[in-house]
């Protein structure tokens, strides 16, 4: 820093004034530290990754009626989502279920236990050892979005290989009405 000396001297008879100090603060070191911290956090911080579940949807370009894959009844579980956080499930076809419609709730002691039990049942009746349970999830108009997400979470927790979200039929709505779930 350059400094201007305004003090007397030279012996011309004037009073010698005391030198006043400049109250300024040098901020250069603080700015360097701030940029160093910003650089550190930019390099070490990871951005939050989106938490989403991969959901395979059918291809819209193909005609869905042209390819109907037969599904064995003993591996097919249907979950009907009703109102008030309750649901019904059955195994097989609706008209001739292998396990009749059973009411369940959400959580590890209810639907999760049923899914695990039905997964074991489906593996016993599968043609190949790597085949498992196939779940068809059907939400009624009385169901809420949280219930559908909870069932999708149960599919991920139980590692169900194949599951789909289907349309509920009028007969299934009647069944929900009979059991006071609609």
C-alpha positions in Angstrom: 0.0 0.0 0.0 1.2 3.4 -0.8 1.2 5.9 2.1 1.4 9.6 2.0 3.4 11.1 4.8 1.8 14.4 5.8 3.8 14.9 9.0 6.0 17.8 9.6 9.7 17.8 9.5 12.3 19.9 8.0 12.6 22.2 11.1 10.4 25.0 9.9 8.9 25.6 13.4 5.5 24.0 12.9 4.1 21.6 15.4 4.6 18.0 14.8 1.2 16.4 14.4 0.5 12.8 15.4 -0.1 10.5 12.6 -3.8 9.2 12.5 -4.3 5.7 11.4 -6.7 4.7 8.7 -9.7 2.6 10.1 -10.1 0.5 6.9 -10.0 -3.4 7.0 -8.3 -5.4 4.3 -11.0 -8.0 3.1 -8.8 -9.8 0.6 -8.3 -12.8 2.8 -12.0 -13.1 3.6 -13.0 -13.0 0.0 -10.4 -15.7 -0.8 -11.8 -17.9 2.0 -15.4 -17.4 0.8 -14.5 -18.5 -2.7 -12.5 -21.4 -1.4 -15.6 -22.6 0.6 -17.9 -22.1 -2.3 -15.6 -24.1 -4.5 -15.3 -26.8 -1.9 -19.1 -27.2 -1.5 -19.7 -27.1 -5.3 -17.2 -30.0 -5.8 -18.3 -32.2 -2.8 -22.1 -31.8 -2.8 -24.2 -34.3 -4.7 -27.5 -33.1 -6.0 -30.6 -35.0 -4.9 -31.6 -37.8 -7.2 -35.3 -38.2 -8.1 -36.9 -41.0 -6.1 -39.2 -42.7 -8.5 -40.1 -46.3 -9.1 -39.7 -47.6 -12.7 -43.0 -48.6 -14.0 -43.2 -50.4 -17.4 -46.2 -49.3 -19.4 -47.5 -51.1 -22.6 -46.4 -49.7 -25.9 -49.1 -47.5 -27.3 -48.2 -48.1 -31.0 -49.2 -51.8 -30.9 -52.7 -53.0 -31.0 -53.4 -54.5 -27.5 -55.9 -57.0 -28.7 -53.5 -58.6 -31.1 -51.3 -60.1 -28.4 -53.0 -61.6 -25.5 -50.7 -63.6 -23.3 -52.5 -66.3 -21.4 -51.9 -66.0 -17.6 -52.0 -69.1 -15.4 -54.8 -68.7 -12.8 -52.7 -70.1 -10.0 -50.2 -67.3 -10.4 -52.7 -64.4 -10.8 -53.5 -62.2 -7.8 -55.9 -59.3 -8.2 -56.0 -56.5 -5.6 -59.1 -54.3 -5.5 -58.4 -51.0 -3.7 -61.5 -49.7 -1.9 -62.3 -46.8 0.4 -61.1 -46.1 4.0 -57.6 -47.6 3.4 -59.0 -51.1 2.9 -58.8 -53.5 0.0 -59.9 -56.9 -1.3 -57.7 -59.5 -3.0 -58.4 -62.8 -4.6 -56.4 -65.4 -6.6 -57.4 -66.7 -10.0 -60.3 -65.4 -12.1 -63.1 -63.3 -10.7 -65.8 -65.8 -11.6 -64.0 -68.8 -10.3 -61.4 -67.7 -7.7 -58.9 -70.2 -6.4 -58.8 -68.2 -3.1 -62.0 -66.2 -2.5 -62.0 -62.4 -2.0 -60.4 -61.6 1.2 -60.4 -58.2 2.9 -57.0 -56.8 4.0 -55.4 -53.5 5.1 -52.1 -52.0 4.3 -48.8 -52.7 6.0 -46.5 -55.5 6.9 -49.0 -57.5 8.9 -51.8 -57.4 6.4 -51.3 -57.2 2.6 -47.6 -57.9 2.7 -48.1 -61.2 4.5 -50.8 -62.1 1.9 -48.5 -61.2 -1.0 -45.7 -63.3 0.5 -48.0 -66.2 1.0 -49.4 -66.0 -2.5 -45.9 -65.7 -4.0 -45.0 -69.0 -2.4 -48.2 -70.5 -3.7 -47.5 -69.2 -7.2 -44.0 -70.6 -7.2 -45.3 -74.0 -6.2 -47.7 -74.0 -9.1 -45.3 -72.4 -11.7 -44.1 -74.3 -14.7 -40.6 -72.8 -14.5 -38.6 -72.1 -11.3 -38.1 -68.5 -12.1 -41.7 -67.7 -12.6 -43.5 -66.0 -9.7 -46.7 -64.1 -8.8 -48.5 -61.9 -11.2 -50.5 -59.1 -9.6 -53.2 -57.1 -11.2 -53.9 -53.9 -9.2 -57.3 -52.3 -9.7 -58.3 -49.1 -8.0 -61.9 -48.1 -7.6 -63.2 -44.5 -7.7 -63.4 -44.5 -3.9 -59.7 -45.2 -3.5 -57.2 -42.4 -3.0 -53.8 -41.9 -4.6 -51.9 -42.8 -1.4 -53.4 -46.3 -1.4 -52.3 -46.9 -4.9 -48.8 -45.7 -4.1 -48.7 -47.9 -1.0 -49.6 -51.0 -3.1 -46.9 -50.1 -5.6 -44.5 -49.8 -2.7 -45.6 -53.3 -1.5 -44.8 -54.6 -5.0 -41.3 -53.2 -4.7 -40.8 -54.4 -1.1 -42.0 -58.0 -2.0 -40.1 -58.0 -5.2 -43.1 -59.0 -7.3 -41.8 -59.7 -10.8 -44.9 -58.8 -12.8 -47.6 -56.4 -11.8 -50.0 -54.1 -13.7 -52.5 -51.5 -13.0 -55.8 -52.5 -14.6 -59.3 -51.2 -15.0 -61.9 -52.3 -12.5 -64.9 -54.2 -13.9 -68.5 -53.5 -12.9 -68.7 -56.9 -11.2 -65.7 -56.0 -9.0 -67.4 -52.7 -8.1 -70.5 -54.6 -7.1 -68.3 -56.9 -4.9 -66.7 -53.8 -3.3 -70.2 -52.4 -2.6 -71.3 -55.7 -1.0 -68.4 -55.6 1.4 -68.8 -51.8 2.1 -65.6 -50.9 0.5 -67.0 -48.6 -2.2 
